Amino acid sequence: MKNNITGNNLLETGYTEGKILGLALDILKTNFADIEEKELLALFKKVKDYPESFLDDPVLHPLATAMIEEANAPKDEIIELVSHAKPYAVFGPDYIEEGARNQMDIAMKLPVSVAGALMPDAHQGYGLPIGGVLATKNAIIPYGVGVDIGCRMALSIFDIPEKHYFGKDAMYKRELIAFTKFGAGREFRGLERAEHEVLDNEAFNSTTFLKNLHGKAWAQLGTSGGGNHFVEWGIIDFAERDEVLNIDKGRYVALLTHSGSRGLGATIAGHYTKLAKEICKLPKEAANLAYLDLNTAEGQEYWIAMNLAGDYASACHEVIHKRLTKAIGAKVLAKVENHHNFAWKELINGEEVIVHRKGATPAGKGVMGIIPGSMTAPGFLVRGKGETSAINSASHGAGRQMSRTKAIQSITKSDMKAILKDHNVTLIGAGIDEAPMAYKDIHKVMAAQTELVDVVAKFEPKMVRMADDGSRED
């Protein structure tokens, strides 16, 4: 006779849908045809409740073993988001696309989120939107910092009046080409390589992972990335004397640079994002916001690595600025720099939090920063007002209004040449994806954040160098 036990019968005894139920049914069909159903159900319930007692049973041991292995398997427990996004401030809402708002909404549902803000240059990114500011409680989000850790701006203001710049284009172009390298994987070799104390940073010895990145860091020290990274000569205009910087009213030659931590930062970001995703299981829509608890070894490792990458990014700018300053024989009147892909420990309502600024400029009260426009639009030297609703932040630039693909499809080389000519800007390198028209109007962006920063001076680009195709330079 055949038993007529079904999956539903086993479910009633406490089994659940899945592989174990299927295995139990297979064993029932092939081994227990002549036993009463009531007795069989009692037996299989006993196997479910006490599988260790059946490990030596010639028929039931596969089922008992599977049950024990399933019980001891690591649980991929999904961390639930809170039901409603915590409120956050939005500056310049008319200029911010829906995708960026949606990403910020998700970020504000993380159980570790404390506060947030969107800057007027915000646009959709990976995980946290670019232009997003997020404060968390004792948690660090690798993609809340970004791939290019410590990406930053650096400005050197020289003792060279504006009138001494014009007519010397050939000299400025020669030195700009001689002392900069752009694009993914670009390195200096041999005697070209720079020395800097960052290479002696003990953090390189904190893990084998970081130690193995030291050679790459040395080779790329003083180089710049692809995409929107640049080194440019320009004229900075102080409409009035600035007492803090000790600079008189006037127009001066200046050097402005934008890039980050190169291959070092990208490798760190990839490694710790993968680790965070393995440890912190979030719903699909929030997966790229996986975070590391700063009380864990992994969280501390990332914190050390992130700060090393930030120091390294600063060192890259320092090398470029020192080399070009020496090349043109200038004296630096003042230098200002700031990160905009980083995380800081700060206080909100007396509580220490981790503030992620992914494409946002620190703008605490009195803090200096640089907000660039595009290769033809002005940039601005600013001083923060310490606006708490913005988490002491401001925009990191104009922000894209066109994706790179859309820019390539809709902008021609002749369009780009025409706007460069109209603004008397010399361009070395750069693809159409970086055309000025691909960016938002910097004047509108600045008007949307008057409560966040005061403008100290305006920078006008005159000669811009970028990677030839926005990524790699041959």
DOROKE-519928 format. One record per residue (C-alpha): residue in three letters; chain; residue number from 1; z, x, y. Coordinates in steps of 0.25 Angstrom, whole numbers. Layout:
<sites>
    r  c    k     c3     c1     c2
  ALA  A  NUM      Z      X      Y
...
</sites>
This chain:
<sites>
    r  c    k     c3     c1     c2
  MET  A    1      0      0      0
  LYS  A    2     -2      4     14
  ASN  A    3      8      4     25
  ASN  A    4      4     -4     38
  ILE  A    5     13      4     48
  THR  A    6      6      5     61
  GLY  A    7      8     13     74
  ASN  A    8     15      1     80
  ASN  A    9     25      1     69
  LEU  A   10     28     15     71
  LEU  A   11     29     13     86
  GLU  A   12     40      2     84
  THR  A   13     48     13     77
  GLY  A   14     48     22     89
  TYR  A   15     35     30     87
  THR  A   16     26     32     99
  GLU  A   17     11     32    101
  GLY  A   18      5     46     99
  LYS  A   19      2     57     88
  ILE  A   20     15     55     81
  LEU  A   21     12     40     79
  GLY  A   22     -2     43     73
  LEU  A   23      4     54     64
  ALA  A   24     15     44     59
  LEU  A   25      4     34     56
  ASP  A   26     -5     44     48
  ILE  A   27      7     48     40
  LEU  A   28     11     33     37
  LYS  A   29     -4     30     32
  THR  A   30     -5     42     23
  ASN  A   31      8     43     17
  PHE  A   32     16     30     16
  ALA  A   33      7     19     11
  ASP  A   34     18     14      0
  ILE  A   35     30     13      9
  GLU  A   36     35      1     16
  GLU  A   37     33      0     31
  LYS  A   38     47     -3     34
  GLU  A   39     51     10     27
  LEU  A   40     40     18     33
  LEU  A   41     43     14     47
  ALA  A   42     58     18     45
  LEU  A   43     53     31     40
  PHE  A   44     44     34     51
  LYS  A   45     54     30     61
  LYS  A   46     64     40     55
  VAL  A   47     53     51     56
  LYS  A   48     52     47     71
  ASP  A   49     67     48     73
  TYR  A   50     70     60     65
  PRO  A   51     57     68     63
  GLU  A   52     65     81     60
  SER  A   53     70     74     47
  PHE  A   54     55     73     42
  LEU  A   55     50     88     44
  ASP  A   56     51     91     29
  ASP  A   57     44     78     25
  PRO  A   58     31     81     19
  VAL  A   59     24     68     24
  LEU  A   60     32     66     37
  HIS  A   61     34     80     43
  PRO  A   62     21     80     51
  LEU  A   63     26     68     58
  ALA  A   64     40     73     60
  THR  A   65     35     86     65
  ALA  A   66     25     80     75
  MET  A   67     37     71     80
  ILE  A   68     46     83     82
  GLU  A   69     35     91     89
  GLU  A   70     32     80     98
  ALA  A   71     46     78    102
  ASN  A   72     47     93    105
  ALA  A   73     34     94    113
  PRO  A   74     36     97    128
  LYS  A   75     34     84    136
  ASP  A   76     23     84    146
  GLU  A   77     32     75    155
  ILE  A   78     24     70    167
  ILE  A   79     32     71    180
  GLU  A   80     31     57    187
  LEU  A   81     27     56    201
  VAL  A   82     36     47    210
  SER  A   83     30     34    212
  HIS  A   84     27     35    227
  ALA  A   85     23     46    236
  LYS  A   86     33     51    245
  PRO  A   87     29     50    260
  TYR  A   88     22     61    267
  ALA  A   89     17     64    281
  VAL  A   90      2     65    283
  PHE  A   91     -4     72    295
  GLY  A   92    -18     68    299
  PRO  A   93    -20     57    289
  ASP  A   94    -34     54    294
  TYR  A   95    -39     68    290
  ILE  A   96    -33     68    276
  GLU  A   97    -41     63    264
  GLU  A   98    -36     53    253
  GLY  A   99    -36     64    242
  ALA  A  100    -25     72    250
  ARG  A  101    -17     60    252
  ASN  A  102    -17     56    238
  GLN  A  103    -13     70    233
  MET  A  104     -1     70    243
  ASP  A  105      3     57    238
  ILE  A  106      4     62    224
  ALA  A  107     11     75    229
  MET  A  108     22     66    235
  LYS  A  109     24     59    222
  LEU  A  110     29     72    215
  PRO  A  111     44     71    212
  VAL  A  112     46     84    219
  SER  A  113     40     80    232
  VAL  A  114     49     79    244
  ALA  A  115     39     78    256
  GLY  A  116     24     80    259
  ALA  A  117     14     80    271
  LEU  A  118     -1     80    272
  MET  A  119     -7     89    283
  PRO  A  120    -20     84    291
  ASP  A  121    -29     94    284
  ALA  A  122    -25     89    270
  HIS  A  123    -35     87    259
  GLN  A  124    -36     85    244
  GLY  A  125    -32     97    236
  TYR  A  126    -26    100    223
  GLY  A  127    -13     95    220
  LEU  A  128     -7     94    234
  PRO  A  129    -17     91    245
  ILE  A  130    -21    102    254
  GLY  A  131    -13    100    267
  GLY  A  132     -2     94    258
  VAL  A  133     13     98    261
  LEU  A  134     23     94    250
  ALA  A  135     37     97    249
  THR  A  136     44     97    235
  LYS  A  137     58     99    229
  ASN  A  138     59    112    222
  ALA  A  139     45    111    216
  ILE  A  140     33    119    219
  ILE  A  141     18    114    217
  PRO  A  142      8    125    214
  TYR  A  143     -3    116    219
  GLY  A  144      5    111    231
  VAL  A  145      4    126    235
  GLY  A  146    -11    127    231
  VAL  A  147    -19    137    224
  ASP  A  148    -21    147    236
  ILE  A  149     -6    149    237
  GLY  A  150     -2    154    251
  CYS  A  151    -15    151    257
  ARG  A  152    -12    154    272
  MET  A  153    -17    157    286
  ALA  A  154    -15    170    294
  LEU  A  155    -19    172    308
  SER  A  156    -19    185    316
  ILE  A  157    -20    185    331
  PHE  A  158    -25    198    337
  ASP  A  159    -24    204    351
  ILE  A  160    -39    202    353
  PRO  A  161    -43    193    364
  GLU  A  162    -54    183    360
  LYS  A  163    -65    190    369
  HIS  A  164    -64    203    360
  TYR  A  165    -68    195    348
  PHE  A  166    -82    191    352
  GLY  A  167    -93    201    350
  LYS  A  168    -86    208    339
  ASP  A  169    -90    199    328
  ALA  A  170    -96    210    319
  MET  A  171    -83    217    319
  TYR  A  172    -75    205    316
  LYS  A  173    -84    201    305
  ARG  A  174    -85    215    299
  GLU  A  175    -70    216    298
  LEU  A  176    -68    202    293
  ILE  A  177    -78    205    281
  ALA  A  178    -72    219    279
  PHE  A  179    -58    214    277
  THR  A  180    -59    201    270
  LYS  A  181    -63    196    256
  PHE  A  182    -65    181    252
  GLY  A  183    -66    173    240
  ALA  A  184    -60    170    226
  GLY  A  185    -57    183    219
  ARG  A  186    -60    193    230
  GLU  A  187    -52    206    230
  PHE  A  188    -51    219    237
  ARG  A  189    -53    231    228
  GLY  A  190    -48    245    229
  LEU  A  191    -45    251    243
  GLU  A  192    -48    237    249
  ARG  A  193    -36    231    243
  ALA  A  194    -24    229    252
  GLU  A  195    -10    232    250
  HIS  A  196      1    222    254
  GLU  A  197     16    221    251
  VAL  A  198     13    207    244
  LEU  A  199      8    215    232
  ASP  A  200     22    221    230
  ASN  A  201     28    207    230
  GLU  A  202     38    206    219
  ALA  A  203     33    192    215
  PHE  A  204     21    199    208
  ASN  A  205     31    204    198
  SER  A  206     39    191    196
  THR  A  207     29    186    185
  THR  A  208     18    192    176
  PHE  A  209      9    181    182
  LEU  A  210     11    186    196
  LYS  A  211     11    201    192
  ASN  A  212     -3    199    186
  LEU  A  213     -8    193    199
  HIS  A  214     -5    206    207
  GLY  A  215    -18    213    205
  LYS  A  216    -26    201    210
  ALA  A  217    -17    199    222
  TRP  A  218    -19    214    226
  ALA  A  219    -34    213    225
  GLN  A  220    -35    200    233
  LEU  A  221    -25    204    244
  GLY  A  222    -32    202    257
  THR  A  223    -43    193    252
  SER  A  224    -46    179    255
  GLY  A  225    -50    167    247
  GLY  A  226    -62    157    247
  GLY  A  227    -62    143    251
  ASN  A  228    -57    141    265
  HIS  A  229    -50    155    266
  PHE  A  230    -55    163    278
  VAL  A  231    -53    175    287
  GLU  A  232    -57    173    302
  TRP  A  233    -57    179    315
  GLY  A  234    -55    169    327
  ILE  A  235    -50    167    341
  ILE  A  236    -36    161    342
  ASP  A  237    -33    154    355
  PHE  A  238    -19    153    361
  ALA  A  239    -19    142    372
  GLU  A  240     -5    147    377
  ARG  A  241      4    159    374
  ASP  A  242     12    158    361
  GLU  A  243     26    163    362
  VAL  A  244     29    164    347
  LEU  A  245     17    172    344
  ASN  A  246     17    179    357
  ILE  A  247      3    177    360
  ASP  A  248     -3    174    374
  LYS  A  249    -13    163    377
  GLY  A  250    -27    168    373
  ARG  A  251    -38    169    363
  TYR  A  252    -36    180    352
  VAL  A  253    -44    185    340
  ALA  A  254    -37    181    327
  LEU  A  255    -39    182    312
  LEU  A  256    -36    170    304
  THR  A  257    -36    170    288
  HIS  A  258    -34    159    278
  SER  A  259    -32    162    263
  GLY  A  260    -21    163    252
  SER  A  261    -16    170    240
  ARG  A  262    -30    172    233
  GLY  A  263    -30    174    218
  LEU  A  264    -15    176    217
  GLY  A  265    -12    163    223
  ALA  A  266    -22    155    215
  THR  A  267    -18    161    202
  ILE  A  268     -3    158    205
  ALA  A  269     -7    143    209
  GLY  A  270    -15    141    196
  HIS  A  271     -4    147    187
  TYR  A  272      8    139    192
  THR  A  273      0    126    194
  LYS  A  274     -3    127    179
  LEU  A  275     11    130    176
  ALA  A  276     16    118    185
  LYS  A  277      7    109    178
  GLU  A  278     12    113    165
  ILE  A  279     26    111    169
  CYS  A  280     25     99    179
  LYS  A  281     18     88    173
  LEU  A  282     13     78    184
  PRO  A  283      4     66    183
  LYS  A  284    -10     69    184
  GLU  A  285    -12     65    198
  ALA  A  286     -1     75    202
  ALA  A  287     -4     86    192
  ASN  A  288     -8     96    202
  LEU  A  289      6     95    209
  ALA  A  290     13    101    197
  TYR  A  291     26    108    202
  LEU  A  292     35    118    198
  ASP  A  293     50    117    200
  LEU  A  294     56    129    208
  ASN  A  295     68    129    199
  THR  A  296     59    134    187
  ALA  A  297     53    147    184
  GLU  A  298     39    142    186
  GLY  A  299     42    137    200
  GLN  A  300     49    150    204
  GLU  A  301     37    158    199
  TYR  A  302     27    149    207
  TRP  A  303     36    150    219
  ILE  A  304     36    166    218
  ALA  A  305     21    166    215
  MET  A  306     18    156    227
  ASN  A  307     25    165    237
  LEU  A  308     19    177    232
  ALA  A  309      5    171    234
  GLY  A  310      9    167    248
  ASP  A  311     14    181    251
  TYR  A  312      0    186    245
  ALA  A  313     -8    176    254
  SER  A  314     -1    181    266
  ALA  A  315     -3    196    262
  CYS  A  316    -18    193    260
  HIS  A  317    -19    188    275
  GLU  A  318    -11    200    280
  VAL  A  319    -21    209    273
  ILE  A  320    -33    202    280
  HIS  A  321    -26    202    293
  LYS  A  322    -22    216    293
  ARG  A  323    -35    221    289
  LEU  A  324    -43    213    299
  THR  A  325    -33    216    311
  LYS  A  326    -34    231    308
  ALA  A  327    -50    230    307
  ILE  A  328    -51    224    321
  GLY  A  329    -40    232    327
  ALA  A  330    -32    221    332
  LYS  A  331    -17    218    334
  VAL  A  332    -11    205    329
  LEU  A  333     -4    197    340
  ALA  A  334      1    187    330
  LYS  A  335     -1    183    315
  VAL  A  336      2    169    309
  GLU  A  337      0    164    295
  ASN  A  338      4    153    286
  HIS  A  339      3    148    271
  HIS  A  340     -3    135    268
  ASN  A  341     -3    134    253
  PHE  A  342     12    137    250
  ALA  A  343     25    131    247
  TRP  A  344     38    134    255
  LYS  A  345     53    130    253
  GLU  A  346     57    122    265
  LEU  A  347     67    112    269
  ILE  A  348     65     97    270
  ASN  A  349     77     89    274
  GLY  A  350     86    100    270
  GLU  A  351     80    101    256
  GLU  A  352     72    113    251
  VAL  A  353     58    109    247
  ILE  A  354     45    116    243
  VAL  A  355     35    113    253
  HIS  A  356     20    115    248
  ARG  A  357     10    116    259
  LYS  A  358     -4    116    253
  GLY  A  359    -13    118    264
  ALA  A  360     -3    116    275
  THR  A  361      3    125    285
  PRO  A  362     18    127    287
  ALA  A  363     21    121    301
  GLY  A  364     37    122    302
  LYS  A  365     42    122    316
  GLY  A  366     37    135    323
  VAL  A  367     29    140    311
  MET  A  368     15    146    314
  GLY  A  369      3    142    306
  ILE  A  370    -12    142    306
  ILE  A  371    -21    130    304
  PRO  A  372    -36    134    303
  GLY  A  373    -48    125    305
  SER  A  374    -61    129    299
  MET  A  375    -70    141    301
  THR  A  376    -75    134    314
  ALA  A  377    -63    126    318
  PRO  A  378    -51    132    325
  GLY  A  379    -38    135    318
  PHE  A  380    -24    133    324
  LEU  A  381    -12    142    325
  VAL  A  382      0    132    325
  ARG  A  383     15    131    325
  GLY  A  384     22    121    316
  LYS  A  385     31    110    322
  GLY  A  386     39    108    309
  GLU  A  387     35     94    307
  THR  A  388     44     89    295
  SER  A  389     35     77    291
  ALA  A  390     24     88    289
  ILE  A  391     34     97    281
  ASN  A  392     32    107    292
  SER  A  393     17    108    289
  ALA  A  394      3    107    295
  SER  A  395    -11    108    291
  HIS  A  396    -17    121    285
  GLY  A  397    -31    119    291
  ALA  A  398    -41    108    295
  GLY  A  399    -43    104    280
  ARG  A  400    -55    101    273
  GLN  A  401    -63     88    276
  MET  A  402    -74     91    266
  SER  A  403    -72     96    251
  ARG  A  404    -80    109    249
  THR  A  405    -90    102    241
  LYS  A  406    -93     91    252
  ALA  A  407    -94    103    262
  ILE  A  408   -104    110    254
  GLN  A  409   -112     97    252
  SER  A  410   -112     93    266
  ILE  A  411   -111    105    275
  THR  A  412   -123    115    276
  LYS  A  413   -123    129    280
  SER  A  414   -131    126    292
  ASP  A  415   -120    116    296
  MET  A  416   -109    127    294
  LYS  A  417   -117    138    302
  ALA  A  418   -119    128    313
  ILE  A  419   -104    125    315
  LEU  A  420   -100    140    314
  LYS  A  421   -110    143    325
  ASP  A  422   -105    132    334
  HIS  A  423    -91    138    333
  ASN  A  424    -96    153    334
  VAL  A  425    -89    156    320
  THR  A  426    -94    167    311
  LEU  A  427    -92    164    296
  ILE  A  428    -92    174    285
  GLY  A  429    -93    167    271
  ALA  A  430    -88    153    268
  GLY  A  431    -95    142    261
  ILE  A  432   -100    128    267
  ASP  A  433    -87    122    260
  GLU  A  434    -79    129    271
  ALA  A  435    -88    124    283
  PRO  A  436    -80    119    295
  MET  A  437    -85    105    293
  ALA  A  438    -78    104    279
  TYR  A  439    -64    104    287
  LYS  A  440    -57     94    295
  ASP  A  441    -56     95    310
  ILE  A  442    -45    104    313
  HIS  A  443    -42     98    326
  LYS  A  444    -40     85    320
  VAL  A  445    -31     91    309
  MET  A  446    -23     98    320
  ALA  A  447    -22     85    328
  ALA  A  448    -15     79    316
  GLN  A  449     -4     89    315
  THR  A  450      1     91    330
  GLU  A  451     15     87    325
  LEU  A  452     14     98    315
  VAL  A  453     10    110    323
  ASP  A  454      7    116    337
  VAL  A  455     -5    123    339
  VAL  A  456     -3    138    344
  ALA  A  457    -17    143    345
  LYS  A  458    -31    140    340
  PHE  A  459    -39    149    331
  GLU  A  460    -55    149    332
  PRO  A  461    -62    155    321
  LYS  A  462    -73    165    324
  MET  A  463    -77    173    311
  VAL  A  464    -73    167    298
  ARG  A  465    -74    173    284
  MET  A  466    -73    165    271
  ALA  A  467    -77    167    257
  ASP  A  468    -92    165    256
  ASP  A  469    -92    153    247
  GLY  A  470    -78    148    249
  SER  A  471    -74    154    236
  ARG  A  472    -79    168    232
  GLU  A  473    -86    179    240
  ASP  A  474    -96    188    233
</sites>
